[in-house]
Amino acid sequence: MCLAVPMKIIEVRDDKTGVAELDGSRHEVNLSLVPDAGIGAYIIVHAGFAIERMNEHEAQTILSVFAEIAEWQKNAAESAPSPQPSPLNGEGVKA
């Protein structure tokens, strides 16, 4: 599965690349598909390419949903029952 993530541009270079930040993590991105995006702009990044501009509200909404999903997964993992030993031996036959 592929996922595109909102990031904020913090540096733009002459070679159509730049640096974008997400939650304190900085990533080099190719900006050639969004030539009008500058420092401070929010972009959607997929596989190292900025593929779309977005406003800050849209970016924060998406990041908020990602945080909710992560919290749900964490809670689900913590409340899952422990795996029980199988009544079968390694050959798939009852021991």
N, C-alpha and C positions, 0 to 999 in steps of 0.2 A: 504494500500500500504506500502511496506517495502522499506527502503532506506539504502544503505551502503555508508559510508562517509570516505573520506581520512583523516587520522590523522597522526601526527608525534609522535613517541615514545620518551618520555622524561625520563622514568624510567623503568627498568626491574628488577623483583623480582625473587627469587629462586623458588617460587611455580608456575612458568609459567604464572604469571600475570604481569601486568605493568600499567603504566599510559601513556595515549596518550593525545595530545593536539590538539584542533581545535579552532582557532580564540580566544585564551586566555582561553578557557573553557577546563578543565582537566577531563578526564574520566578514570575510572579503566577498563582495558580490559584484556581478556583472550588471551594469546599469544601461547597457546598450538598447534594451527594449523599452526603457522609460527615460528617454533623453531629457525630459523636462523636470525630472526629479532632482531636487537639490538637498543640501544639508537641512535636516529637520523634517523632511518629508517622510511619511509612512509608506511603506511598500510591502507587497506580498513577495516573498522569496521562495523559489522552488528550485532545488538542485543548483544553488549558487547563482541563479539569475533572478533579478527583480523583474517580475512579470506584470505588475500592475501597481498604480498609485492608489492610495486610499486616505481618507481623513483620519484624524486621531481618534475620533469617537468610534468609527468602524473598527480600527485596530484594537482599541481597548475592549470593545465588546467581544471580539473574537478571542483575545487573550484571556478574558474573564471566563468564557465558555471552556477554553482549554484547561484553566485552573480548576473549574468545577469537575470536569471529567477526571483529571488527575486525582482530585480528592475522593471522588466516588470510587475510582479503582483502588486507591490506598485502603479505604474503608472496607471494600469488598474483599480484598486480599487478607486483611486482618481478621475478618469475621468468618472466613471460609474454614470449614472443618479440616482437621489434619487428615492427610491420606492414611487409610488403613492398610495393613499388610494384606496382600492377596492370598486367598486360600489355595491358589494354584502354585505349583512349582515352576521352574523356569521353562518347562516344556509345554505349559498350558494344560496340565493334567492335575487333578486334585492329588495332594500329597497324602 
